[in-house]
Amino acid sequence: MFFYKIYMIKNQFLLLAFTLLSFTCYSQILFEKGYYINNANKKTTCLIKNLEWKDNPTKIEYKLSESSKIKEVSIQSIKEFGIANKLKYVRSKVLIDRSSEDISKLSYKKAPTFKEETLFLKLLVEGKANLYKYEDGNLRRFFFKTEDASIQQLVYKSYNVSNTTIGKNNTFRNQLWVNLKCSTMSMSLAENLDYKKKDLVNYFIKYNECSNTEFYNYNFSEKKDLFNLNLRAGFNSSALTISNRKLNVKDGEFDSKVSLRIGAEAEFIMPFNQNKWSLFVGPSFQYYKSEAVYARQKVTIDYKSIELSLGIRHYVFLNEKSKLFFNGAFLYDISNNLVVAFESRSDLEIKSLYNFGFGIGYKYGDSYSLELRYETNRDLLGKYTFWDSQYKTVAVIFGFTVF
């Protein structure tokens, strides 16, 4: 009877998931105040859908007002767009080297292989000298512009020197030293640079500061809290059935029980797509104690374990203070010296395998959360050939973000 209830809860849970997922397609998407400039140099103030693109975009979606229809405009039609002081992209026809950094794909050619392309480049630092970034999958290239020269790529390339040796073309260091000289900046500063955003941003900031010119660091606006430590506690509603394929008797159905659970979770926010995705890992203590009658004898279980979750989470923003989230997690159970105890036969050792958990939740103010989680069957008797078990849980979990 209980498993029929679990079955119904699961179906209602999945229905709720699809309903909420459908709702989120129409819920508030963050259109933020921005602008774009078309080919005729006309600037249009609008609301731009901020996707915080990991890969540089080739088009944008915008609205002229909150109530107006969503429109789309491509790179062919606009020269520049920006969102408040958060980000800015400019269209430019540039020479770009798309040589792979994959060791298996390296060539023996040290020089870059340039190809002319029209791209949206993301501004990282804007001033007397500008720094831009272009990203496409695993490809990452940086570009720069000075008052005396147009946009050009900062050259970095890995190449094969021999079958066992890899060389590095670090021409970008010389490019910076030649084009961005200033009295307080030494050659060693350029010589020690890595082809990384952080290093290059710092170099351009120092140059603009040294030149006593106004500049804007767009990279600063990208800095966000990308780690959360969450304390989590709640209730499990669990039940268990056991059966033996050699015994022609009714399955043993243990009483359903509600028990406490407590744990912690480390959450790592992905630094793109408006922080809508995260990875999480954490332990939770759970227990289940119950009894049943199976094959005309009393059977008891006192099951305590540490449940380790490793999963992915997607947030859907409703407004500035609240958001929905959806979880999918791999669950690995850690237990020791536990048994299903029979009244007059040998006990069965609990040796559970992994299972999965799926959750829907709500978070308020980046501090408080409430989650409904359904966990798939966990086979506690996985080490036995003829014994089967079904341990299922529906949980309500309250969370508090410490930092």
N, C-alpha and C positions, 0 to 999 in steps of 0.2 A: 504493500500500500504506500509505504513511504517513497519507494522508488518511482511509483507513478507520480507522486507529488514532485519529486526531483525532476522527473521528465517534463512535467508541466511547467515547473519553474524555469527549466532550461529553455523550453520553447518560448516562454514569455520573455526571458532574458534576451534571446536572439531577436525576437520581434521588437523589443525595446531598442536594441542596438541598431537594427535597420531603420527604425523610426527616427531615432536621434541622428543617425548618419544622414538620412534624407533631409532632416530638418537643417542640419549644418550646411547643406548645400545652399540654403536660402538665408542662413543666419548672417549676421553682420560680418563682412569681410573688411579688413582694414584698408579702406580707401583714404589716403592721407593727402593733405594739402600739398600741391606741387605745381609744376608747370611743364610745358614742352615748347620748343621752338621749331617751327616748320621750315621747309626749304626756302620760303620767302622771307625768312627772319621774323615772322610774326610769333610773338610770345602769347601763349594761351594759358591762363591760370585755371587749374582744374583739380580734381581729386584723382590721384593715381593709385591703382592697386599695388600696394607694396608687398612684393613677394620676397624681398631681400635675397635676390637671386644669387645662388651659388655660382652658376655659370652665367656669363654675361648674356643678357637678353638680346633678342632680335626684334622684339615688339613689346608694347605695353598696352594695358587696359586702363581706361580712364572714364570719369564722369564729369560733366560740367557743373553738376550740383548733386546733393544727396539724393534727390528724387528723380534725377534724369536717367536716361538709358545708358547702359554701359557700352562704350565704343572701344574699338581697337585701332591702333596705328602702328605701322612697322618702321623699321630702320630706314627704309627707302624714303619715307615721308618726313622724318624729323631729324634735326641736327643735334638736338640736345634735350634732355629732360632731367628733372630733379625733384626731390621730395624734401621740403623745408630745409633744414640744415643737416639732414641725415645722410643723403647720398646725391650723387650727380654723375650722369653718364653723358659722354660726348661722342658723336659719330666722327670717325676719322678713317681716311684711306691710308693704310699703313703697310709697311713691309713686315711680315711676321714669319718667324721660323717655327715650324711645327714639329721639329725633330723630337722623337720620343726619348724619355729618360728611362724607359724600360730596358734593362740590361740585355735582354734577348733581342732587342730591336736596334741597338746602337750600330752606327756606321763607323767606318774608318776615316771619315771626313771631319776634320776639325772645324772648318768654316761652316757657318749656318747656311741653310738653304731657304732663302727668302721667297715669299710669294705675296703679291699685292692683294689685300682684302679690305673690304669696308666693314668696320666693326664698331660696336659700342664699347668704349673704354671707360672703366670706372675710375673716377678721380679719388685718389687717396690723400694727396696734399696739393693744394692750389695756392700759388704765390708767384714769386719771381721765377721759380722753377717748379714745374708741375710733375707729379708722379701719378701714373695710371697703372691699373691692373686689368689683365684679361685672363679669364679662366674658362676652360671648356673641358669638362671631364677631368682627366689627370694632367692636362696641359695647363701650365701657369706661366704667363709672360708678363713682364713689367715694361712700361714705356715711360719716356720722359720728354719734357718740352721746356725749352728756355726762351727768353725774350728774343734771342737771335736765331733760333732754329725751330723747325716744325717737329711734330711728334715722331719719335723714332724708338725702336725697341732697344732695351738694355740686353746685351747679348750674353747668354749663358748656354752652354751646350756640353753634354757628356758625349764622349766618343771613344772608340777602341783604339788604343795605341798598339796592342798586340792581342793575342788570344787570352792573355792572362792579366793585362794591364788596361785600366780605364783612365783616360785623360779628361781634364776639365778645361773648357774654353771659358775663361773668366774675363772676357773683354769688357764686361759691364763696369768693372772696377776702374779701368783706364778711361772709359767714357765719362764716368762721373768725375774723376780727378781733372780731366781736361776741360770739361764743360761747366763744372760747378766748383770753382775755386773760390776760396775766401781766406782772409788773413788769419783767422783763428782755427782753420781746419788744416791738419797735416795730411801728408800723403798716406801715412800709415792708417789713417782712419778709413780711407777708401780701400786700401790693400787688405784690410781685415774683414771686409764686408762679406756676408753670405747672401746668396740670391734668395732672400726671404723678405716677406712683407715688413716684418718688424724692423729688421736692419735697415732696409731702404727707407722706410717712413722716417726713422730717426735721423738718417743722413740728410734727407730733404728738409726736415724741420731745422736741423742745425744750420744748413746752408741759408735758408730763408731768415732765420734769426740773425745770423752773422751779417746778412745783407741789409738788415734793418728795414725789411719790407713787411707789409701785412700779408698774412697767409692764413689759410684755414685747413685744419687737419680733420678731414672727413673720417679718417680711421678712428679718431677719438670717439665719435658718435656711435661707433660699432661696439665699443666696450660694454659688455653686459655681464651680469651675474650668470655664469654658465654652470654653476654647481649648487645643488640643494642637498641638505641633509634632512631627511624626513623621519620623524618618529610616528609609528603607526600601531594602532591598537583597535580591536574590534571583536566581533563575534563570528564563530563558525557554526553553521548548521550542517552536521555531518551524519552519515549513516553508512552501514556496511552490510553486505551479504556475502556469504561464502557457499561454495558448492564443490562437490567432488564428482567427476565424470564417471567414476566407477560405482558410485553409490546411487541407487535408485530411490532417493528420498528428496523431500522438498528442501529447497534452498534455506539455509539458515539466515534469517533476517534479524539483525541487531537493532535495538531501539535507536531511534534518531535522537541526537543529543545536541544541545547548544552549549558551546564552550568559549572561553576567552582565547584571544590570540594577541600577541604583542611582538613588535619587531622594530627594525630600523631599515632605512633605505637610502642609498647614495644615488643621486640622480644627476646625470650629466647632460646638460642642454646642448643640442646641436647648434652651432653658430651660423645658421642660415635659415631661410624661409620663416623669418619672424619668430624664431625660437619655438616653432610649433612641434618639433620632434625632440625626443630625449631617449636616452638609454638609462636603465636603472638596474641596480643589483642590491640585494639585501637579504638578511636572515629574518625569519619569524618563528617564534615558538608556538606550537599548536599541540593540542592533546584531544584524545577521544577515549572515553571509558564507557563500556556498555556490555550487555550480555544477550544471549539468544539460546534457543533450544535447537539442536541439530542432531539428527540421527538418535533421538530419544535421550540426549544427554545435554547437560548445561555447558555452555561455552562462554568464556569471558575474554574481554580484551581491554588492556590498559595501555593505550598507544600514545606515546609522547615522542615528539621529534622536532628537529630544526628543519624548517623548509626554506631552502635557498632559491630566491627568484632572480632570474636574469631575463630582462625583457625590453620592449620598446613601447614608447608612449607617444600618442599624438594629441595635441591640444587644439581645441576650436574656440577662439575668442568670441565671447558674447558681448562684452564691453570692456572698459579699461580695468575693471576690478574682478570680473568673473569669467570663467571658462569651463568648458566641458573637456573631458579627456577620455581616451580609449586606450586600453592596455592589451598587450599580448605578451605572455611570459612563459618561459621554460622553467619548470619547477623541479628541483632535485631534492629528494628527501634524505635527511641524515638521521638515522636512528641506530640504537645499539642494544643488543640483548633483550629484545621485546618478542613476545609470543602471543599467539592465539591459544588460550589455555582450555583444554578439554577436561571434563570431569573424570573420564575413565579411559582415556587413550593418550598417546603421546602428543605433546604440544607441537604446534606449528610455528616455526621461527618466522618473524616478520622480516621480509627482505624486499622492501618496496623499490619500484623502478621510478623513472621520471614520469611526469605528466605535464599538462599545460593549464594555464589559467587565463581567462579573458574577463576584462573588467570595463565598466562604464562608471565615470565619476564626475564630480563637480568640484572645482577649486575656487576659493574666494580670497581675494586680496593677497595672492601668493603666499598664504600662510596656512589656511585651513582647507581640508579636503574631505570628501565623503565618497567612498567607492563601493559599488556592488560588484562582486567578483564570483564567477562560476568557474570551478575547477573540474577538469575532466577526470575520468576514472583513474584511480591509482591502485595498481594491483599489489596488495600487500604480501601476497603469497607467490610472487613471481619466480621463486627458486624451485617450486614444486611443479611436476609435470601434470598431475591429474587434478590438483586443487586450483580453483579459481576464486577470485575475490573482486568485489567492486566497492571501492571506498570513494564516495563523492562528497563534495563540499560546496556549499554556497556561503559566501562570507560578506559581511558588512564591515568596512574598514574605515576608521576615522584617522586622519593624518594631520600632523602639525609640522610645518617647516621651521626648523631651528635656525638655519641660515642657508 
